[in-house]
Amino acid sequence: MRNDRPVPGPPGADGVAPWLAERLFDRRLVLLTGPLTGGSASQAAASLLTLDALGTEPVQLHLSAPEGDLNAAFAVVDAIDAMRCELHATVTGEAGGAAVAILAAAHRRLAYRHARIRLAEPRSASVSGTADEVASAAGRYLRELEELAVRLAEVTGQPRSRVETDLSTGRILTAAEALDYGLVDEVVGGVRGE
C-alpha cells in the first residue's frame, strides 16, 4: 500500500536510475557502493536517518564498498547507532577496510554467497601541515583503528588480538568464512554443500 504523502527520494543513489532509486527507497533499501567517501557516507547516513524517521520497520542496507575512509565509515556507524529501527546490512560484493565497521554496526548482518569481506586497516587520509598537526592526526587515526578492532571483537566474539592481526594482514573472508568468524549471521542463498 502506497502512502500519498510525498516521501523524499534517496540521497546518494549515484549511478542508479532515479525511478529505481525511488523504488528502492520506498522498499526501505539503501545502496552503499564504491569507495566510501565523506560524500557517500553523508548521503547514506541521511537516507538511513530519513527512513528511520518514516517508520519502524527494518531498513535494508546493501553494502559493496571495497575501501574507504574510516572517518566516513564512522559517520554511517553513528547514524546506525542513532536509529530506532533495526538495520539489516547485506554484503553484495566486497566490503573491505573501513566499510567493515558499517557491517559490524548493523543489527543483522548478511552476505551473498559470493561476497567477500576484507579485514584490512583502512587507509588514512593524507595529512599535511606542521609536525604537530601530522602527529595529532596520526594519534586520532590510531584511536579510530582501535575502536574498529574493539567493535569487531565484540560483534564476532573473536579475541581482540586475532582481530588486530587479521586487520594488519588484510585477511579476506568468503561469505562462509565470515559466517564462521561471526562477522555475518547468515549467507543469503546458502552455501553449497549444506
C-alpha positions as CSV (number, residue, x, y, z in Angstrom):
1,M,0.0,0.0,0.0
2,R,1.5,3.3,-1.0
3,N,1.2,6.4,1.1
4,D,0.0,9.5,-0.7
5,R,2.2,12.0,1.2
6,P,5.4,12.9,-0.6
7,V,8.5,11.0,0.5
8,P,11.9,12.4,-0.1
9,G,13.9,10.5,-2.6
10,P,17.0,8.7,-1.5
11,P,20.1,10.8,-1.3
12,G,23.2,9.2,-2.6
13,A,21.7,7.0,-5.3
14,D,24.6,7.8,-7.6
15,G,24.7,5.6,-10.7
16,V,21.2,4.4,-10.2
17,A,18.3,5.5,-12.4
18,P,16.0,7.9,-10.5
19,W,13.0,5.6,-10.9
20,L,14.9,2.7,-9.4
21,A,16.3,4.8,-6.6
22,E,12.8,5.9,-5.7
23,R,11.5,2.3,-5.7
24,L,14.4,1.1,-3.5
25,F,13.8,3.9,-1.1
26,D,10.1,3.0,-1.0
27,R,11.2,-0.5,0.0
28,R,13.4,0.9,2.7
29,L,16.5,-0.2,1.0
30,V,19.7,1.9,0.7
31,L,22.7,1.1,-1.5
32,L,26.2,2.0,-0.4
33,T,28.6,1.1,-3.2
34,G,32.0,2.1,-4.4
35,P,34.8,3.7,-2.4
36,L,33.5,5.0,0.9
37,T,34.0,8.8,0.9
38,G,32.7,11.6,3.1
39,G,30.1,12.4,0.5
40,S,28.8,8.9,0.0
41,A,28.8,8.3,3.8
42,S,26.8,11.6,4.4
43,Q,24.3,10.6,1.8
44,A,23.9,7.1,3.2
45,A,23.5,8.4,6.7
46,A,20.9,10.9,5.6
47,S,19.0,8.1,3.8
48,L,19.1,5.8,6.8
49,L,18.0,8.5,9.2
50,T,15.2,9.6,6.9
51,L,13.9,6.0,6.6
52,D,14.2,5.6,10.4
53,A,12.0,8.7,10.8
54,L,9.4,7.4,8.4
55,G,8.7,4.1,10.1
56,T,9.7,1.4,12.5
57,E,10.2,-1.5,10.0
58,P,13.7,-2.6,9.5
59,V,15.9,-0.8,6.9
60,Q,18.0,-2.7,4.5
61,L,21.5,-1.6,3.6
62,H,23.2,-3.3,0.6
63,L,26.9,-2.8,1.0
64,S,29.6,-3.2,-1.6
65,A,32.5,-0.8,-0.7
66,P,35.9,-2.4,-1.1
67,E,37.7,0.5,0.5
68,G,37.2,3.9,2.1
69,D,37.8,6.5,4.7
70,L,37.5,5.5,8.4
71,N,36.0,8.9,9.4
72,A,33.4,8.4,6.7
73,A,32.6,4.9,8.0
74,F,32.1,6.1,11.5
75,A,29.7,8.8,10.2
76,V,27.5,6.0,8.9
77,V,28.1,3.9,12.1
78,D,26.9,6.9,14.2
79,A,23.7,7.2,12.2
80,I,23.1,3.4,12.6
81,D,23.6,3.7,16.3
82,A,21.1,6.5,16.5
83,M,18.4,4.7,14.6
84,R,15.3,3.4,16.4
85,C,14.5,0.7,13.9
86,E,16.8,-2.2,13.0
87,L,19.3,-2.1,10.2
88,H,19.9,-5.2,8.2
89,A,23.1,-5.0,6.2
90,T,23.9,-7.3,3.3
91,V,27.3,-7.5,1.7
92,T,26.6,-7.9,-2.0
93,G,30.1,-7.8,-3.4
94,E,33.2,-6.9,-1.5
95,A,33.2,-5.0,1.8
96,G,36.7,-4.1,3.0
97,G,38.7,-1.8,5.2
98,A,36.5,0.9,6.7
99,A,33.3,-0.5,5.3
100,V,33.6,-3.4,7.7
101,A,32.8,-1.0,10.6
102,I,29.4,-0.3,8.9
103,L,28.7,-4.0,8.6
104,A,29.6,-4.6,12.3
105,A,27.2,-1.8,13.4
106,A,24.2,-3.5,11.8
107,H,21.7,-5.3,13.9
108,R,21.6,-8.2,11.4
109,R,24.5,-8.9,9.1
110,L,24.2,-11.0,5.9
111,A,26.3,-11.7,2.9
112,Y,25.5,-13.1,-0.6
113,R,27.2,-16.4,-1.2
114,H,29.9,-15.0,-3.5
115,A,30.6,-11.9,-1.3
116,R,34.0,-11.2,0.1
117,I,34.9,-9.3,3.3
118,R,38.4,-7.9,3.5
119,L,39.6,-7.3,7.1
120,A,42.2,-4.6,6.5
121,E,43.4,-1.5,8.1
122,P,41.7,1.4,6.3
123,R,44.0,3.8,4.6
124,S,44.5,7.0,6.5
125,A,43.7,10.3,4.8
126,S,46.7,12.1,3.7
127,V,47.6,14.8,6.1
128,S,49.7,17.8,5.6
129,G,50.7,20.6,7.9
130,T,53.1,21.1,10.8
131,A,54.8,18.1,12.5
132,D,52.4,18.6,15.5
133,E,49.3,18.5,13.2
134,V,50.6,15.3,11.5
135,A,51.3,13.7,14.8
136,S,47.8,14.7,16.1
137,A,46.2,13.2,13.0
138,A,48.2,10.0,13.4
139,G,47.0,9.7,17.0
140,R,43.4,10.2,16.0
141,Y,43.7,7.6,13.3
142,L,45.2,5.0,15.8
143,R,42.3,5.7,18.2
144,E,39.8,5.1,15.5
145,L,41.6,2.0,14.4
146,E,41.5,0.7,17.9
147,E,37.7,1.5,18.1
148,L,37.2,-0.6,14.9
149,A,39.1,-3.5,16.4
150,V,37.2,-3.4,19.6
151,R,33.8,-3.3,17.9
152,L,34.8,-6.2,15.6
153,A,35.9,-8.2,18.5
154,E,32.6,-7.5,20.4
155,V,30.4,-8.4,17.4
156,T,32.3,-11.5,16.3
157,G,33.3,-12.9,19.7
158,Q,36.9,-13.2,18.4
159,P,39.8,-12.2,20.6
160,R,40.8,-8.6,20.0
161,S,44.4,-9.8,19.3
162,R,43.1,-12.0,16.5
163,V,41.0,-9.2,15.0
164,E,44.0,-6.8,15.1
165,T,46.2,-9.5,13.4
166,D,43.6,-10.1,10.7
167,L,43.3,-6.3,10.1
168,S,47.0,-5.9,9.9
169,T,47.5,-8.8,7.4
170,G,44.5,-7.9,5.3
171,R,42.7,-11.2,5.7
172,I,40.0,-11.9,3.1
173,L,36.9,-13.9,4.2
174,T,34.5,-15.7,1.9
175,A,30.8,-15.5,3.0
176,A,31.1,-18.9,4.6
177,E,34.3,-17.9,6.4
178,A,32.7,-14.7,7.6
179,L,29.8,-16.7,9.0
180,D,32.2,-19.0,10.9
181,Y,34.2,-15.9,12.1
182,G,31.0,-14.4,13.5
183,L,31.0,-11.4,11.2
184,V,27.8,-12.3,9.4
185,D,24.7,-14.0,10.8
186,E,23.6,-15.7,7.5
187,V,24.7,-16.4,4.0
188,V,21.9,-15.4,1.6
189,G,21.2,-18.2,-0.7
190,G,23.1,-20.7,1.5
191,V,26.5,-22.2,0.9
192,R,26.8,-25.1,-1.4
193,G,27.2,-28.4,0.3
194,E,24.8,-27.5,3.1
